[in-house]
Amino acid sequence: MDSGKILIKQAKIVDPNSSHHLQVKDILIENDVVIEIADSIDAKDAQVVEHDNLHISPGWFDLRANFCDPGHEEREDIESGIHAAIFGGFTGVAVSPETSPAIDSKAAIEYVYQRAEEFPVNVLPYGSLSKGLQGKELSEMYDMYQSGAVGFSHGKKPVANAALIKLALLYGKEFAPPIHVFSTDESLAYKGQMHEGEVSTYLGLKGIPALAEEVTLLRDLHLSEYAENAIHFMAISSESGVSLLRNAHSLGKPFTADVALANLIFTDEALDTYDSNLKVSPPIRAKKDREALIKALNEEIIQVITSDHTPVDVEYKKCEFDQADFGMITLESFFGALGNLREDGLNLEQIIKCIAINPRKVLGMETPSVEVNSWGEFTLFDPDHKWTFGKEHIQSKSRNTPFIGKELTGKPLGIINNNILVWMAEK
């Protein structure tokens, strides 16, 4: 709902950048700008937002999701992806270039913006590092950047061509945000179905070793150092990968990194039912890997948690595990699933940094703040609300989620962006 004035009553502010951090305040937004924060505010003609245990933070921003548009609109399109993002509490999403055709041109960047312009979620496209995601020839990076590409990646398509990564790092450092790389050696991961370990042996499934992540991650760290340009590592999944990043951090090497939701929530032991909805890339790994990832978030060796939302057609999930596609939809269940991690040592303030503040830092963007004169881009939520995720909560066109029937902790209640309030407390 568009409103000239929005008055938020008695909300606890979770924003480390705000002078009101962890305080309960009334907040008045007018024409997309915070104009007052006080213990109590009365405002005529304002739309009033009230709710038990109401919290507010900078709008959540997902660093990576796949909206499959153009090319696979039967899985997801930009509009359905936006609806999933809204339900998940996001005001911004950066979308993968893994479409058909790939997002590898000025026209493709403009297409995404045109499709998303009428909605209260900022959808920002990555440009493909290479033409057609083929990993051979560098794409027209500068033209895409000028047209609004938020960064450059190859999605989940590993780049075996080290010279291409080197060239992208050298060429892009004058104008572009960090290059995003998915560190997996395809030859080591070939035909792998899950994490290589005791569980894969027991289940009789070919494993994907952590070594596949290690060798490519180490290569890309060296390429970044050679090019004297920062690099962003997507979807770190292993204890050994974390160790390499921790060492690089101690040496002062410039990088950022993210972890996908699935790798924080699940371990390979959950695959004993052969649930193909848990088949993701990179694979969910062992307990020690999950624990290392949580520790790395607290140490800010890894700075961002992504949804890694990846819709898959039902026929490519309801089949034998080794025939199923990789991917999981996660936008709608994202915050509630993360809430369960608070028992594992990841507190609410750190979660908000990882899903609202740090994603924008990675991309070189400004972050809204719950502060007078900031623009009004916020997420409203109850971090303690327990609820059961059901099919009725899915907004995506796809249904490939393992969260149906699971109790989650924490629920988005609404978003405010572009002077539009979307209130979902009763859904």
HUPEHU-V546750 format. One line per field, one symbol per residue. ss: DSSP state (~ for helix, > for strand, _ for the rest). burial: + if it has 9 or more other ideal C-beta (glycine too) atoms within 8 Angstrom, else -. Layout:
ss: ???
burial: ???
This chain:
ss: _>__>>>>>>>>>__________>>>>>>>__>>>>>>________>>>_____>>>>_>>>>>>>___________~~~~~~~~~~__>>>>>>__________~~~~~~~~~~~_____>>>>>>>_>~~~____>__~~~~~~____>>>________~~~~~~~~~~~______>>>>___~~~~____>>__~~~~~~___>>__~~~~~~~~~~~~~~~~~___>>>>____~~~~~~~~~~~~____>>>>>>~~~~~__~~~~~~__~~~________~~~~~~~~~~~~~____>>>__>>___~~~____~~~__________~~~~~~~~~~~___~~~~~~~~~~~~~~~____________>__>>>>>>>>>>>__~~~_____________>>>>>>>>>>>__>>>>____
burial: --+-+++++-+++++-++-++---++++++--++-++---+----++-+-+-+++++++++++++++++--++-++++-++++++++++++++++++++--+++++-++++++-++---++-+++++++++-+-+--++-+-+++-+++++++++++++--+-++++++++++--+++++++++++-++--++++++-++--+-+-+++++++++++++++-++--+-+-++++++++++++++++-++---+-++++++++++-+++-++----+++++-+++++--++++++++++--++++++++++++++--+---+--+-+++++++++++++++++---+--+++++++++++++++---+++++--+-++++++++-+---+---+++++++++++--+-++++++++++-++++++---
